[in-house]
Amino acid sequence: MDIIFALLWLLAALFEGVFCQGIYAPPNVRIIHSGHACNIEEERYTERVYTIREGETLELTCLVSGHPRPQIRWTKTAGSATDRFQDSSVFNETLRITRIQRHQGGRYYCKAENGLGTPAIKSIRVDVYYLDDPIVTVHQSIGEAKEQFYYERTVFLRCAANSNPPVRYSWRRGREFLSQGSDKGVEIYEPFFTQGETKILKLKNLRPQDYANYTCTASVRNVCGIPDKSVLFRLTNKTASPSIKLLVEDPIVANPGQTVTLVCIISGGEPNPTLAWVRNGEELPKKSVLNGGTLTIPAISTDEAGVYSCVASNNVGNPAKKSTNIVVRALKKGRFWITPDPYHNDDNIQIGREVKISCQVEATPPEELMFSWLKNGRPLRSSERMVITQTDPDVAPGTTNLDIIDLKFTDFGTYTCVASLKNGGIPEISIDVNISSTTVPPNLTVPRGKSPLATQEGDTVELQCLVSGKPKPIILWSRADKEAPMPDGNMQTESYDGVLRIVNVSREMTGTYRCQTSQYNGFNVKPREAIVELIVLYPPAVEPVYTEIRQGLGRPFSLSCRVLRAHPSRVLTYEWKLGTRLLTTGKFDTRDETEYHVKSLNREGYGAYTCDITNEAGAGRCTFLVTGKAFAPEFYYDTYSALWQNKPRVYGFKLQWTQMNPNAVDRIMAYRLGIKQTGHQRWWEQEIPTEDNIQKGELLTYNLTELIKPEAYQVRLTPITRFGEGDSTERIIHYSDALSAHSSLYCFFQTIIGKFQCGFEEDTICMFTQDKTEEFDWTRHSAATRDTKYTPNTGPSSDRSGSKQGFYMYIETSRPRLEGDKARLLTPSFNVAPKNPYGNVAPNPTYCFSFYYHMYGKHIGTLNVYLRQKSQTGQDTSVWTLSGNQGDRWRQARVKINPTSSFQMVLEGIRGSGIEGDIAIDDVAIEEGECRDPPPSSNIRSLASSAAVHIWQLCLTLLLVLVGLRR
């Protein structure tokens, strides 16, 4: 009996280890590629490099395993991927970038996390290849040789092209290929500082035969199919750098609204130079009109003033550049200030003392600025008592001063400063200043009750300073308590009436504000200032604002609401409610939180609990939704051999899931299962009853049958308790889910239960890869979409199972394919299974490699199969071959192989003598052991059944061993 119990325990442990172990698992990811990759390389065993041509489509898929289903996010080095491609693809398994550009190269990361362990991160470096058109530039040097009567003329032809990978250059003169040493008069070299990015052709002491056509060819050696690019330059005895003439004055002074025309003509240069205009080294105004070398700016404004440059280039020598400065007349910012007698310590204006009136205007151009003064509307001339002066406009903005010496009563009146430009064209600026017995310096006060000023957050508030004096100056508002901008974003805010109005005041605006008189448009005296304090009241900020609590009947629970900040921070009250029913009230003492306890939850206790914490500015609310809803189920995506089929047109699917936090609420009595075909509206529903309590991590299974092949289905699962329905979760089931080498299957087929099968039903083609060293690729296709009109009498009319919607791989032998062209398809890498407890590989392990092939057409070539082993680098072993027309039907091939290390299988299709030679393959499989005849009822074998067979075989062996020991 002890043997039987030991055997039963071992059997249970094995089943648990194979089927139940690791239901909750941290995420694991692997990046695979599709799209238009040129090459995939492994670098230093840690980094994968994906090479793609600019303008092609980048498609990366992040295969993820783990339970609960991990969330995926794509990012890129130096920032989020959202800046570089569609937001919709950032959180999907497949990242797709159409028409990829060179700046989108870099390292891409797939990050998967499900709350267990650390997030799984894999990266792949995307290298975008491109080649721009090359450009040839020409430079020459002329120097007089000592004691000789001739000039030495040397010409340099420099070729440059932007590219990735680095470009290689070659030169031709006419049809003659030039290389270093082929001509004594020619040198070809790469300057050290360019690091191989340019190739310079040096023509020493220019000779007659050097006048010719020179072709520079840039090449990246046809990587990614990028063709070579060439540029032709014709060197003659007339080749010269450009020269131009600018037929305008410098500077050009214009009035606003005037049309300005600039004319630039080419005066020399071979080849013929091209002309371009720029403004301040940047783009021209949008309304500019270009006609050859003529630039017209209609209705010019002050914003369009600047330095305009005409640039001519022909890639010979340096570009020619001529510039002119366009100045647009303008007058702005008229200001004045009054300065009392500086020799007396008094800010007031008094009879018998001096007073100065200053007037300042910004003028363009400053040299045209003119000032004149009026008194009571009449012209005023400079005299001994009325001294008029003007500052140098080159030193400071234009300023004029009127000094009144020995002020008399008769000097009281209105003085007007008039600013204008010599050549007119724009309106004058007039500034009036009144000098009288009522002209007094300013004074600032804060009205009673306006400081401190309390207001509530979100209100509109007005800070006020009363200003007296004549004339009244502009008031400047700023923060007095800290270096911070004002609400409008500026460090200072101007006010003409002394009022600062703040709309939608926030708590950050609490503090002291300074109002200060400006030193312009008023007295030029020490600024007057005053302080206003602003206090912003705001209701309590609390946490949690909202939270949901799942709870079963009869259980206790506690709720806690905490104050984070408030102003005023004291005199706080709280009020607990369930719906509209008052539960309890109170006041805070020294604590910053309040709690409410429920000893035993009943049905009436479900609902929304609220806690309102109040001060004089308002209330903050915590909300707790107490519910008996069950959490959502978590679908298990790593089910081994989830799909099976034993009928031609239908299939079944093993649906598995775990329950999130099953013990948080009452016992789950059943699940409501909803299922519908994708794209349809109607749901079919049924209940799946449960008998016992569901444990955390328990894997639940329900078999879906009679699913129509190859349709996809949307499945919805909802738990049901005494409370009612819980949260639902949904997933999509594809017919190809268990037929493709997804991540879980990929890991599983490398274990001791060694079985791999691929029907090419998904775009990832089970991680098969194309051999890019051959002439063309295998193509994934479906008979439902294949165009048979172009190449009749060849290729399959369905996949191996007879479905026109199913997929297979084939070689397209239509033009431009030639006889003998090869396409190679490589399986994923497989590990050889160890056969003893020490992990050593048994000698001559045996595997069966099988596949279906379709070779129909009068031009059929050859299908070869090779074994590629890691231990035999560069040596592929032929294991199977077949040539010629085999009829319009699928046939199966089975080959025994004996790898001794990690291995791949290579399927090679060779094009025959014509276009009717398509070769197709489907349902590729690798299984441990000798090749056996397939079961008659089904072409897909359950891997789980295979696992059970292995377990029973192992148990039987152990039983025999134990019995032998017992004897």
Helices and strands as residue ranges (DSSP letters): H 2-15, I 16-20, E 25-35, E 37-43, E 47-53, E 58-67, E 71-76, E 79-80, G 81-83, G 87-89, E 94-97, G 102-104, E 106-113, E 120-131, E 135-144, E 151-160, E 163-164, E 168-173, E 176-178, E 186-189, G 192-194, E 198-203, G 208-210, E 213-219, G 223-225, E 229-234, E 240-246, E 252-254, E 260-270, E 274-279, E 289-291, E 294-297, G 302-304, E 306-313, E 320-328, E 330-340, E 355-364, G 366-368, E 369-375, E 378-380, E 386-390, E 399-404, G 409-411, E 413-421, E 429-435, E 440-445, E 453-456, E 461-464, E 466-470, E 475-479, E 493-495, E 499-502, G 507-509, E 511-517, E 522-523, E 529-543, E 546-550, E 557-567, E 573-578, E 581-587, E 593-598, G 603-605, E 607-615, E 618-627, E 633-635, E 643-644, E 650-659, G 662-664, E 670-677, E 684-689, E 700-708, E 713-721, E 724-725, E 729-733, H 743-748, E 755-758, G 765-767, E 769-770, E 779-782, E 807-811, E 822-826, E 847-855, E 862-869, E 876-883, E 891-897, E 903-910, E 919-928, H 943-966
